[in-house]
Amino acid sequence: MARIDSRTLFLTTSPRTPEKMVPEIDLLIQHFDGQVWDHNTQTAFMDVLREANFYNGQGDNDPAFSARDRINRAPKALGFVCLSPKISLTPAGSALLSAKRKSEVFLRQLLKFQIPSPYHRPTEKAARFCVKPYLEILRLIRKFGSLNFDELQIFGMQLTDYHKFDDIVDKIENFRRAKAQNRGSYRQFKGTYLKQELLDIYSTNIERGETQTRESHDATTEKFLRTKAQNMRDYADSCFRYLRATELVNVSHTGKSLSIIPERIADVDYLLNKISREPRVFKTEADYIAYLGDAQKPALLTDNKAQLLQKIRVEFPSQAVDENQTSAYLKDLYADLIEERKQNALAAQVHDIKDYRLYDDIQNVFDQIEDNALYDAPLMLEWNTWRAMTMLDGGNIQANLHFDDFGKPLSTAGGNMPDIVCDYGDFVVAVEVTMGTSQRQFETESEPISRHLGKLKSKTGKHGYCLFVAPTISPSTVAFCYMLHKTNIDFYGGTSTIVPLPLNIFRKMVESSYKVDYTPNPEQVKRFFEQSNAIVEQSTSETEWHQKIVAAALDWL
């Protein structure tokens, strides 16, 4: 049981991207089902996890703590696993691992998450909690039509009690009026507004001199408020990501805002009208675990046969539907129609990309990424690089990121595969992207890259290369890639041709393909990577090699 001291809304924040808990839960159950969740099994879990292809972290200093951080938070808090008295998978967890539409599974569990609960009990120092956080934030988005990140951070995170909903609405409306009248810097305006809200929230702590945080010996009010502001930001970011996993909301990456997907408004209204806002009271923790782990609760609009038929007719009017079919059949039909619509949307995107109709948009998104102007820059970099590679040449370019029902980017690729796979017939190219920089870039990306390339070559039986793109390339990454060019490692399928390019150079390659009056062919792609192999043999250092391959990239056509 976790004790909550927070004066603002508490949400689960680990893992940062909810989809990433799926393979880790699967791994936990495969190896430790029925065992006691203690220091020994926690340490053993991290040993197994570190060997998994999808794992990019470290977890070396305190493996048991790292295991608890990964499993005791979202997987347990959202009812996917039970850790007492033995490790087990709940019906909801089983649904998460097997369901065709995982978004519905995430939705049910988020709607049941409540504070207080037998898992999370507020202390006397905490705010009064009486809330189902995700339900109320959905209500807030529906109320305003669109809710931006700053509003969610400053005001949404104060919604610790659903009875305060109207007060939060008033605060947001006042903030919007003041913002419209502000003639100075928005950043300064927002900072001042946030500070005043924090002073109100933590006035008692400040008066009592309770301003020292666990992370620092600095007990000044300024440091205290900065820490609390960052905490609110982290929780708001988590709320964005977890609600996005339900596929009920659109994320505007440029406006950094959430809105209800038009086709999902009926679903949201159904939930807001049907689900009680009052947290349930449970006599025992076992009762709560049974409720939380139930894969069928709460009921969604699509569980109602009449409502489901209506949705199919509205969203897919040309589809003939037999009303006498079972609800299970209609659900599968609806899922298949959604998947078909998504694939058609992606095919239309690819057609427009290959015709260079989206060239300006692709370069504009790269501008926004470099300016740090987008929400979830890693996802947008992965998506936009897929679009750029699709336009760059004539191969079969597959993105491994997750798309929503309408072909929009939802979350980054799983850790057990390259971000993008380009098939050029007799050879393949793995493309990996990262927003990481400096030594961290090397630590978190380098081994998975070489491993992914080796697996791709083994799976396809084709010769393979890898392109690594980041806003800047760290010297450690250059050294590692240089070494792999020259070292025959059976585990990675021999030598590994991995070319790391800074984003601005990759963009010049895209620009070059746009300016020529023909579509670049696979042989030109292959020639570039083989040129890297030749330059390695002629270079006396990794620095010389990288300088020359960057120069070659500028003239690749």
Residue pairs with C-beta under 8 A, 6 or more apart in sequence:
1 118
1 119
1 120
1 121
1 285
2 119
2 120
2 121
3 121
3 122
3 123
4 10
4 115
4 120
4 121
4 122
4 123
4 126
4 129
5 122
5 123
5 125
5 126
6 122
6 126
6 127
6 160
6 231
7 126
7 127
7 160
7 201
7 202
7 205
8 127
8 157
8 158
8 160
8 201
8 228
8 231
8 232
8 235
9 131
9 133
9 156
9 157
9 158
9 159
9 160
9 235
10 115
10 120
10 129
10 133
10 235
11 133
11 134
11 235
11 238
11 239
11 242
12 73
12 74
12 77
12 78
12 113
12 238
12 242
13 73
13 234
13 235
13 238
14 69
14 70
14 73
14 74
15 21
15 24
15 70
15 73
15 74
16 237
16 238
16 241
17 241
17 411
17 412
18 74
18 106
18 241
18 242
18 245
19 102
19 245
19 402
19 411
19 414
20 54
20 414
20 415
21 70
21 74
21 75
21 80
22 96
22 97
22 102
23 52
23 54
23 414
23 415
23 416
24 49
24 70
24 71
24 75
25 71
25 75
25 80
25 81
25 89
25 93
25 96
25 97
26 97
27 45
27 48
27 49
27 52
28 45
28 71
28 75
28 81
28 87
29 81
29 87
29 88
29 89
29 93
29 97
31 44
31 45
31 48
32 41
32 44
32 45
32 87
33 87
33 88
33 89
34 86
34 87
34 88
35 41
35 86
35 87
36 85
36 86
36 87
37 71
37 83
37 84
37 86
37 87
39 64
41 87
42 63
42 64
42 67
42 68
42 71
43 63
43 64
43 67
45 67
45 71
46 59
46 63
46 64
46 66
46 67
47 63
49 55
49 59
49 67
49 70
50 59
52 415
52 416
53 415
53 416
53 448
53 451
53 452
53 455
54 414
54 415
54 416
55 415
56 415
56 444
56 445
56 448
57 66
57 444
58 66
58 443
59 66
59 67
71 81
71 83
72 83
74 80
75 81
75 93
76 82
76 83
76 119
77 113
77 119
77 120
78 92
78 106
78 109
78 110
78 113
78 292
79 90
79 92
79 93
79 109
79 112
79 289
79 292
79 293
80 89
80 90
80 92
80 93
80 96
80 109
80 293
81 87
81 88
81 89
81 90
81 93
82 88
82 89
82 90
82 289
82 293
89 97
90 289
90 292
90 293
90 295
91 293
91 294
91 295
91 296
92 105
92 108
92 109
92 292
92 293
92 294
92 295
93 293
94 295
95 105
95 295
96 102
96 105
96 106
99 105
100 332
100 335
101 335
101 338
102 245
103 245
103 246
103 247
103 248
104 246
104 300
104 302
105 295
106 242
106 245
106 246
107 246
107 248
107 300
108 295
108 296
108 297
108 298
108 300
109 292
110 134
110 242
110 243
110 246
111 132
111 134
111 135
111 271
111 275
111 298
112 132
112 291
112 292
112 297
112 298
113 132
113 133
113 134
114 131
114 132
114 133
114 279
114 280
115 122
115 129
115 130
115 131
115 133
115 160
115 279
116 122
116 129
116 130
116 279
117 279
117 282
117 288
118 282
118 284
118 285
118 287
118 288
119 285
119 288
122 128
122 129
127 160
127 161
128 160
128 161
129 160
129 161
130 160
130 161
130 162
130 163
130 278
130 279
131 159
131 160
131 161
131 162
131 279
132 162
132 275
132 277
132 279
133 159
133 239
134 239
134 242
134 243
135 271
135 272
135 275
135 277
136 159
136 162
136 165
136 277
137 147
137 152
137 156
137 159
137 239
137 243
138 243
138 248
138 249
138 260
138 268
138 271
138 272
139 165
139 272
140 147
140 156
140 159
140 165
140 168
140 169
140 172
141 147
141 249
141 258
141 259
141 260
142 260
142 265
142 268
142 269
142 272
143 169
144 169
144 172
145 259
145 260
146 252
146 255
146 257
146 258
146 259
147 156
147 172
147 257
147 258
147 259
148 255
148 256
148 257
148 258
149 236
149 237
149 240
149 256
149 257
149 375
150 190
150 256
151 172
151 175
151 176
152 236
152 239
152 240
152 258
153 194
153 232
153 233
153 236
154 175
154 190
154 193
154 194
154 197
154 232
155 168
155 171
155 172
155 175
155 197
156 168
156 236
156 239
157 232
157 235
157 236
158 164
158 168
158 171
158 197
158 201
159 165
159 168
162 277
162 278
175 193
178 189
178 193
179 186
179 189
182 189
194 229
195 225
195 229
198 225
198 228
198 229
199 206
199 225
201 228
202 224
202 225
202 228
205 211
205 224
206 221
206 224
209 219
211 219
211 220
211 221
211 223
211 224
212 218
212 219
212 224
213 223
213 224
213 227
215 227
216 223
216 227
240 251
240 258
240 375
241 376
241 411
243 249
243 258
244 251
244 258
244 410
244 411
245 410
245 411
247 261
247 264
247 404
247 405
247 410
248 260
248 261
248 264
248 267
248 268
249 258
249 259
249 260
249 261
249 264
250 258
250 259
250 260
250 261
250 408
251 257
251 258
251 375
251 376
252 258
252 259
252 375
253 368
253 374
253 375
253 376
253 380
254 368
254 373
254 374
256 374
256 375
260 268
261 405
261 406
263 315
263 405
266 301
266 307
266 311
267 300
267 301
267 302
270 300
270 301
270 307
271 298
271 300
271 301
274 298
274 299
275 298
280 291
282 288
282 291
291 297
296 303
301 307
301 308
301 311
302 308
302 311
302 331
302 334
303 327
305 327
305 330
308 327
308 330
308 331
308 334
309 321
309 323
309 330
311 334
312 319
312 321
312 330
312 333
312 334
312 337
313 319
313 321
315 337
316 337
316 341
319 333
319 337
321 330
321 333
325 333
338 405
341 405
341 406
342 403
342 404
342 405
342 406
342 407
345 406
345 407
346 403
346 407
348 407
349 358
349 387
349 407
350 390
352 358
353 362
353 387
353 390
353 391
354 390
354 391
356 391
356 514
358 387
358 391
359 391
359 510
359 514
362 384
362 387
362 388
362 391
362 510
363 507
363 510
363 511
365 374
365 380
365 384
366 384
366 388
366 503
366 507
368 374
368 380
369 377
369 380
369 381
369 384
369 471
369 503
370 471
370 503
370 504
374 380
377 435
378 412
378 433
378 434
378 435
379 401
379 409
379 411
379 412
380 409
381 433
381 434
381 435
381 469
381 503
382 399
382 401
382 409
382 412
382 413
382 419
382 420
382 433
383 399
383 401
383 409
385 419
385 420
385 431
385 433
385 469
385 506
386 397
386 399
386 401
386 419
386 420
386 431
388 506
388 507
388 510
389 395
389 397
389 420
389 422
389 431
390 397
391 510
391 513
391 514
392 509
392 510
392 513
392 520
393 422
393 424
393 513
393 519
393 520
393 521
393 522
393 524
393 525
394 424
394 519
394 520
394 521
394 522
395 422
395 423
395 424
395 425
395 429
395 522
395 525
396 422
396 423
396 424
397 420
397 421
397 422
397 423
398 420
398 421
398 422
398 423
399 413
399 419
399 420
400 413
400 414
400 417
400 418
400 419
400 420
400 421
401 409
401 410
401 411
401 412
401 413
401 419
402 409
402 410
402 411
402 412
402 413
403 409
403 410
404 410
412 419
413 419
413 420
415 448
417 452
418 430
418 431
418 432
418 449
418 452
418 453
418 456
418 466
419 430
419 431
419 432
419 433
420 430
420 431
420 432
420 433
421 428
421 429
421 430
421 431
421 456
422 428
422 429
422 430
422 431
422 525
423 460
424 522
424 525
424 526
425 522
426 462
426 463
426 522
427 462
427 463
427 464
427 465
427 522
427 526
428 456
428 457
428 460
428 462
428 463
428 464
428 465
429 464
429 465
429 466
429 467
429 525
429 529
430 449
430 452
430 453
430 456
430 464
430 465
430 466
430 467
431 466
431 467
431 468
431 469
432 445
432 448
432 449
432 452
432 466
432 467
432 468
432 469
433 468
433 469
433 470
434 441
434 444
434 445
434 468
434 469
434 470
435 470
435 471
436 444
436 445
436 470
437 470
437 471
437 472
437 474
438 474
438 476
439 474
439 476
441 470
441 473
441 474
441 476
441 477
442 474
442 476
442 477
442 480
445 468
445 477
446 476
446 477
446 480
446 481
449 466
449 468
449 498
450 466
450 484
450 489
450 492
450 496
450 498
451 491
451 492
452 466
453 464
453 465
453 466
453 492
453 493
453 496
453 498
454 491
454 492
454 493
454 496
456 464
457 463
457 464
457 493
457 494
458 493
464 493
464 497
465 497
465 498
465 499
465 526
465 529
466 496
466 497
466 498
466 499
467 498
467 499
467 501
467 506
468 477
468 481
468 498
468 499
468 500
468 501
469 500
469 501
469 502
469 503
469 506
470 477
470 500
470 502
470 503
471 502
471 503
472 502
472 503
473 500
473 501
473 502
473 546
475 542
475 543
477 500
478 500
478 542
478 543
478 545
478 546
479 542
481 496
481 498
481 499
481 500
481 542
482 536
482 539
482 541
482 542
482 545
482 546
483 542
484 492
484 495
484 496
484 497
484 498
485 495
485 496
485 497
485 498
485 532
485 533
485 536
485 545
486 495
486 536
487 495
488 494
488 495
489 495
489 496
497 529
497 532
497 533
499 528
499 529
499 532
499 549
499 553
500 546
501 509
501 549
501 550
501 553
502 550
505 550
505 553
505 554
506 553
508 553
508 554
509 553
509 554
509 556
512 554
512 556
512 557
513 519
513 520
513 557
516 557
520 557
524 556
524 557
527 556
528 552
528 553
528 556
531 549
531 552
532 545
532 549
532 552
535 545
535 548
535 549
535 552
536 545
539 545
539 548
